[in-house]
Amino acid sequence: MSTQVTSSALHQDLNIRFFVEGTLVRVLTFASERPVKKVPRHSHGPGCYELHYILSGKGRVFINGKFYDMSPNRFYIAGPCSEHMEISSSEDLMHEYCVYYKIDTASLPRTPLLSAFLSIRAWAEQDHSQILPLLTAASREIRERLPGYEEQMSAILKQLFISLTRLYQQGNPTNRVSAKDIPPDRRSVIAEDYFLYEYKNADLEELSKRLGLSPRQTERFLKGFYGKTFLQKRTEARMSNASMLLADSCLSITAVSEELGYSSVEHFSNAFRQYYGISPRNFRKKHLQFSESLV
């Protein structure tokens, strides 16, 4: 059964903009519930992506020589230089939402989300209640134009952009952006956060997945960037936290060991002594004596 269509509107020359991973994205056109009889064959330039979402009716879309059957709750995206044409069924005219994205490709960084979206050339998909609510919300905002509607439209259309990219990746795993595109300085941030907050259960395989590298490549990266191996970085993180935890006299040595992720207090004590040249117990005594001397 077709979706009920109430009214249509075409909004062009919009000034809706947002940033995705530091790159400017603009929305130049937003069409609400627009009737479609036939859209002639055409294409768009670099950085231009057109989303069409079918609300009601039936028809076909031709993109780069291939055709896709369209029906309610299906949508398609035509990327740069992709020739596309829409034709409605003569018995059941299509009505659609249309969003025209323009991405600033002047100095485009290689980032995961943008790289994934930019790989789209011709894509048709069935919506499973992810896309329509966002288009409906954007349509309501631009129709009512309450104070702050442009900011709200920007937030909604950015969420739409991200949702579309994720949906595309789910259905096209070969088009998922490899994290090998993550630049070295961003890898260092990922690695440092990992050791800082997840030192207790730090695992080479898990860190490798987050960096988009193999375990061997991860070891080479850590050695090249920090001059240390994975085990050395994990030990460094654990020992740094150990010195702070031992300053709390309410925590037993065993509790500190467990908090740091060691399998036994003996294992922790040996590692601590090897790193600092002193046992955890004697380290605590010296810390307490120093603290008392400051009083």
C-alpha positions as CSV (number, residue, x, y, z in Angstrom):
1,M,0.0,0.0,0.0
2,S,1.4,3.4,-1.0
3,T,2.3,6.1,1.6
4,Q,-0.2,8.9,1.7
5,V,1.3,12.1,0.2
6,T,-0.2,15.4,1.4
7,S,1.8,18.3,-0.1
8,S,5.0,18.9,-2.0
9,A,7.6,21.6,-2.0
10,L,11.0,22.3,-3.6
11,H,13.6,24.3,-1.6
12,Q,16.6,25.4,-3.7
13,D,19.6,27.6,-2.9
14,L,19.7,26.5,0.7
15,N,22.4,27.5,3.1
16,I,22.4,24.3,5.2
17,R,25.9,23.2,6.0
18,F,27.8,21.0,8.4
19,F,31.2,19.5,8.8
20,V,32.1,15.8,8.5
21,E,35.6,14.9,9.8
22,G,36.7,18.4,9.2
23,T,35.3,18.7,5.6
24,L,32.5,21.0,4.7
25,V,29.3,19.4,3.3
26,R,26.4,21.6,2.0
27,V,22.8,20.8,1.2
28,L,21.8,22.8,-1.9
29,T,18.4,21.4,-2.6
30,F,15.7,19.7,-0.5
31,A,12.5,18.5,-2.1
32,S,9.5,17.3,0.1
33,E,7.0,14.8,-1.3
34,R,7.8,15.9,-4.9
35,P,5.7,14.2,-7.7
36,V,7.8,12.5,-10.4
37,K,6.5,11.7,-13.8
38,K,9.9,11.6,-15.6
39,V,13.2,13.1,-14.8
40,P,15.4,13.3,-17.9
41,R,18.9,11.7,-18.0
42,H,21.4,14.0,-16.3
43,S,24.5,13.9,-14.1
44,H,26.3,16.1,-11.5
45,G,29.8,17.3,-11.1
46,P,32.6,16.4,-8.6
47,G,31.5,16.2,-5.0
48,C,27.8,16.1,-5.8
49,Y,25.5,13.4,-4.5
50,E,21.8,13.2,-5.0
51,L,19.5,11.1,-2.7
52,H,16.0,10.2,-3.9
53,Y,13.6,8.5,-1.5
54,I,10.4,7.1,-2.9
55,L,7.4,7.7,-0.6
56,S,4.7,6.3,-2.8
57,G,4.1,5.0,-6.3
58,K,6.2,2.8,-8.6
59,G,8.7,3.3,-11.3
60,R,12.3,2.7,-12.5
61,V,15.5,4.6,-12.2
62,F,18.4,4.2,-14.6
63,I,21.9,4.8,-13.3
64,N,25.0,4.4,-15.5
65,G,23.1,2.0,-17.8
66,K,21.6,-0.2,-15.1
67,F,18.0,0.0,-14.0
68,Y,16.5,-0.4,-10.6
69,D,12.8,-1.0,-9.8
70,M,11.6,1.6,-7.3
71,S,8.6,1.4,-4.9
72,P,7.7,2.9,-1.5
73,N,10.5,3.0,1.1
74,R,13.2,2.4,-1.5
75,F,15.8,5.0,-2.2
76,Y,18.8,5.6,-4.4
77,I,21.9,7.8,-4.5
78,A,23.6,8.9,-7.7
79,G,27.2,10.1,-7.3
80,P,29.4,12.4,-9.3
81,C,29.2,12.0,-13.1
82,S,26.7,9.2,-12.7
83,E,24.0,9.5,-15.4
84,H,20.6,8.8,-14.0
85,M,17.0,9.1,-15.1
86,E,13.6,8.4,-13.3
87,I,10.4,7.2,-14.9
88,S,7.2,6.7,-13.0
89,S,4.6,4.1,-13.7
90,S,1.7,5.7,-15.7
91,E,-0.8,4.1,-13.3
92,D,1.0,4.9,-10.0
93,L,3.0,8.2,-10.0
94,M,6.0,8.3,-7.7
95,H,6.4,10.9,-5.0
96,E,9.8,11.4,-3.4
97,Y,12.1,13.2,-1.1
98,C,15.2,14.5,-2.7
99,V,18.4,15.8,-1.0
100,Y,21.3,17.3,-3.0
101,Y,24.7,17.1,-1.1
102,K,27.7,19.1,-2.3
103,I,31.0,18.1,-0.6
104,D,34.0,20.4,-0.7
105,T,36.7,18.2,-2.3
106,A,39.3,20.9,-2.6
107,S,41.6,19.6,0.2
108,L,39.8,16.4,1.1
109,P,41.4,14.4,3.9
110,R,41.5,10.6,3.8
111,T,39.1,9.9,6.6
112,P,37.0,6.7,7.1
113,L,33.5,8.1,6.9
114,L,34.1,10.5,4.0
115,S,36.0,7.9,2.0
116,A,33.1,5.5,2.4
117,F,30.5,8.0,1.2
118,L,32.7,9.2,-1.7
119,S,33.0,5.6,-3.0
120,I,29.2,5.7,-3.8
121,R,28.5,6.0,-7.5
122,A,25.2,4.2,-8.0
123,W,23.3,2.6,-5.1
124,A,19.7,1.6,-4.6
125,E,18.4,0.2,-1.3
126,Q,15.4,-0.7,0.8
127,D,14.9,1.4,3.9
128,H,14.2,-0.3,7.2
129,S,12.9,2.7,9.2
130,Q,16.4,4.3,9.4
131,I,16.2,7.0,6.7
132,L,12.5,8.0,6.4
133,P,12.2,9.4,10.0
134,L,15.1,11.8,9.4
135,L,13.7,13.0,6.1
136,T,10.3,13.5,7.7
137,A,11.9,15.5,10.5
138,A,13.9,17.7,8.0
139,S,10.8,18.3,6.0
140,R,8.9,19.4,9.1
141,E,11.7,21.8,10.1
142,I,11.9,23.5,6.7
143,R,8.1,23.7,6.4
144,E,7.5,25.3,9.9
145,R,10.7,27.3,9.9
146,L,10.7,27.8,13.7
147,P,13.6,29.8,15.3
148,G,16.8,27.8,14.9
149,Y,15.4,25.7,12.0
150,E,18.6,26.0,10.0
151,E,20.7,24.6,12.9
152,Q,18.2,21.8,13.4
153,M,18.2,21.0,9.7
154,S,21.9,20.9,9.7
155,A,22.0,18.4,12.6
156,I,19.3,16.2,11.0
157,L,20.9,16.2,7.5
158,K,24.3,15.4,9.0
159,Q,22.7,12.4,10.9
160,L,21.1,11.4,7.6
161,F,24.6,11.6,5.9
162,I,26.1,9.3,8.5
163,S,23.2,6.9,8.5
164,L,23.4,6.5,4.8
165,T,27.1,5.8,4.9
166,R,26.7,3.2,7.6
167,L,23.9,1.5,5.7
168,Y,26.0,1.5,2.5
169,Q,28.9,-0.1,4.3
170,Q,26.7,-2.8,5.8
171,G,25.4,-3.9,2.4
172,N,28.8,-3.4,0.6
173,P,31.5,-4.8,2.9
174,T,34.0,-4.7,0.1
175,N,33.5,-0.9,0.0
176,R,34.2,-0.5,3.7
177,V,37.1,1.8,4.2
178,S,40.1,0.1,5.5
179,A,41.5,1.7,8.6
180,K,44.8,1.6,6.7
181,D,43.7,5.1,5.6
182,I,44.1,6.4,9.1
183,P,47.1,8.7,9.1
184,P,50.0,8.0,11.6
185,D,49.2,10.9,13.8
186,R,45.6,9.7,14.3
187,R,46.9,6.2,14.9
188,S,49.0,7.5,17.8
189,V,45.9,9.1,19.4
190,I,44.0,5.8,19.1
191,A,46.9,3.9,20.6
192,E,47.5,6.4,23.4
193,D,43.8,6.4,24.4
194,Y,43.8,2.6,24.3
195,F,46.7,2.3,26.7
196,L,45.5,5.1,28.9
197,Y,42.0,3.8,29.4
198,E,42.1,0.1,28.6
199,Y,45.5,-0.9,30.0
200,K,43.9,-3.5,32.2
201,N,42.8,-5.8,29.4
202,A,45.0,-4.4,26.6
203,D,45.4,-6.9,23.8
204,L,47.6,-6.7,20.7
205,E,44.9,-8.2,18.4
206,E,42.3,-5.7,19.6
207,L,44.6,-2.7,19.2
208,S,45.5,-3.9,15.7
209,K,41.8,-4.0,14.7
210,R,41.3,-0.4,15.9
211,L,44.4,0.8,14.0
212,G,43.5,-1.2,10.9
213,L,46.8,-3.0,10.9
214,S,48.0,-6.6,11.3
215,P,49.6,-7.4,14.7
216,R,53.0,-7.4,13.0
217,Q,52.3,-3.9,11.4
218,T,51.1,-2.7,14.8
219,E,54.3,-3.8,16.4
220,R,56.3,-1.9,13.7
221,F,54.1,1.2,14.2
222,L,54.6,1.2,18.0
223,K,58.4,0.7,17.6
224,G,58.7,3.4,15.0
225,F,56.5,6.0,16.7
226,Y,57.4,5.3,20.4
227,G,60.5,3.2,20.2
228,K,58.7,0.5,22.3
229,T,56.9,-2.8,21.7
230,F,53.3,-3.5,22.6
231,L,54.3,-5.3,25.8
232,Q,56.5,-2.4,26.8
233,K,53.7,0.1,26.2
234,R,51.3,-2.0,28.1
235,T,53.7,-2.4,31.0
236,E,54.4,1.3,31.0
237,A,50.7,2.1,31.2
238,R,50.2,-0.4,34.0
239,M,53.1,0.8,36.0
240,S,52.1,4.4,35.7
241,N,48.8,3.6,37.1
242,A,50.3,1.3,39.7
243,S,52.3,4.2,41.2
244,M,49.1,6.2,41.6
245,L,47.0,3.3,43.0
246,L,49.7,2.4,45.6
247,A,49.5,5.9,47.0
248,D,46.0,5.0,48.2
249,S,46.7,3.2,51.5
250,C,43.1,1.9,51.5
251,L,43.9,-0.4,48.6
252,S,45.6,-3.7,49.3
253,I,48.5,-4.8,47.1
254,T,46.3,-7.6,45.9
255,A,43.5,-5.1,45.0
256,V,46.0,-3.0,43.0
257,S,47.2,-6.0,41.2
258,E,43.7,-7.0,40.2
259,E,42.8,-3.4,39.1
260,L,45.8,-3.4,36.8
261,G,44.8,-6.7,35.2
262,Y,47.6,-9.0,36.5
263,S,46.8,-12.7,37.0
264,S,48.4,-12.8,40.4
265,V,49.9,-10.5,43.0
266,E,53.2,-12.3,42.6
267,H,53.2,-11.5,38.9
268,F,52.4,-7.9,39.6
269,S,55.1,-7.6,42.3
270,N,57.8,-9.1,40.0
271,A,56.8,-6.7,37.2
272,F,56.8,-3.7,39.5
273,R,60.2,-4.5,40.9
274,Q,61.6,-5.0,37.5
275,Y,60.2,-1.7,36.3
276,Y,60.9,0.5,39.3
277,G,63.7,-1.5,41.1
278,I,61.7,-1.7,44.3
279,S,58.8,-3.8,45.6
280,P,55.3,-2.4,45.7
281,R,55.2,-2.6,49.5
282,N,58.5,-0.7,49.9
283,F,57.3,1.8,47.3
284,R,54.2,2.5,49.3
285,K,56.2,2.9,52.5
286,K,58.5,5.5,50.9
287,H,55.5,7.3,49.5
288,L,53.8,7.5,52.9
289,Q,57.0,8.6,54.6
290,F,57.4,11.4,52.0
291,S,53.8,12.5,52.4
292,E,54.1,12.6,56.1
293,S,57.3,14.7,55.9
294,L,55.3,17.4,54.0
295,V,52.8,17.8,56.7
